[in-house]
Amino acid sequence: MKHILCIASVLGLSPIIIRGKDFVNSASGAPFLIRGITYMPYGNSSVLEDSLANPDICRRDAPVLKKLGVNTIYVKHTATQEEDHGKCMKIFEDAGIYVLVNLPETDFSITNHYTYDIFNIYLEKAIEFSNYTNTLGLIVASDVSPEYQPYVKAALRDLRKNMKTRRIPLGYSHTNTYFKKISQVMMGCGEKADFYAVDISEDCHYATPDKAATVVKDMLRFPGPTFISGFGCTTDSGTPRRFLEASAIFSNHSGGIVNHYSPKTQLSLVDVQGDAVVVNQEFHNYYTAIHKELNLTDLASNHIPLLYECPENSKVIPPTPNNLTCPCAMQTLRCVASTKASLGYKFNQTMAIYSQLCTQGFCKDTLPVLERNIYPKYYHCKFLTQLSLAMDAAHASGRKCDFDGFASPVDVPSSSPECMALKSFPQTTTKSSSARTAKEKWIIPFLLLLTTHSQY
């Protein structure tokens, strides 16, 4: 079965869906091979700019991308709906190009926490991009440590429940690190990712057909489509990349995405001079790599069955964050974090206080016990809310509400009508959270050092 490059028609691009272990064109049923490029039209600027918000830039780049022959761009940064992405999406659709969208942002990504703010921003983007037929899929998370991957699975579940317009494929991406195989197992079990991708661009070891083929073959154990989400390693020799690994990447599974379309960077296939896009030798080399006659095989006959056992933490995942649970909890407290605690430069001191309170047993309603699949009622709250809950618990046990000036007493707690009507937030556990083991008590301060909660 041969893959085809889908071309735009007068009716626009047909949505790509998943059938078994392949991406397929929903209209023709033909398998879809990703021939892609990372799209960063402003370069690697320290100030992130929305890649799909400027139709003049998209209009400038679309003919160049069409000439290159790619059928997919991977967009790493988009803002939420305050920006209009519809014009750029239509420009790329008219050029026969699908768009793979990255959901995480710098301050709102699943690392070691999953808050209502993350869920809300993800959902806002997912709902918007579900309206475009050329949205190929959404990357929900990348490079999350295995112990925190239940948060990724929770986000997958929550997005699926709330996307109404179109069921966009949701996936996970990983670099080729030592826990890649663990991630592949986790994302292929329980609340599965629809597709799985691996980025091999940072390791020149995989810039050959044989080495790239080992990664591709290993990925085929995943129960859905797999592809390379970043390749094209470069050395400092100045020699143009030849993309020799492309033959393995495009011959054996659902394709790959090269790094990248990003002017004024070392890995770019183009540069910009005034209003003109100037291509380089690597542009021509990649064109050759994705247009050469490939020995494309029938993927259905080349898949390796899923042989691994699903781990326990792939079966029990956190409950959906609720937008009222955390603010309503604050209305019941008699001791809360003070204004001093909200000052950014005091974060290390407030974190130390929280860590101490947790080791003393006052965080049972806020701190997850990941190894036992315990996600307490307020696991998803922002840091200042969790700190206030711990301070209030300590205050209720007889501690003075001061904590070196980082706490303030509340004389008369009040509750709004919305909070009065709020039902109890479900707690997902496998065991009681009332007692922690000695190991868990020891690991709490260590986990806190890794915490990247937003304070607000």
Secondary structure, DSSP 8 states (H G I E B T S, - for coil): ---B-----TT----EEEETTEEEETTT--BB-EEEEEE-TT-S-SS---TTS-HHHHHHHHHHHHHHT-SEEEE-----TTS--HHHHHHHHHTT-EEEEE---SSS--SS---HHHHHHHHHHHHHHTT-TTEEEEEEEES--GGGHHHHHHHHHHHHHH--S----EEEEEES-TTHHHHHHHHTSSS--SEEEEE-TT-GGG-SHHHHHHHHHHHTTSSS-EEEEEE----TT------TTHHHHHHHSSEEEEEEE-TTSTT-SEEEETTEEEE-HHHHHHHHHHHS------GGGT-----S---GGGTS------TTHHHHHHTT-SEEE-GGGG-GGGHHHHHHHHHHHHHTT--TTT--BGGGTBB-TTTTS-HHHHHHHHHHHHHHTT--TTTTTTEEE-SS----HHHHH------B-SS-SS---HHHHHHHHHHHHH------
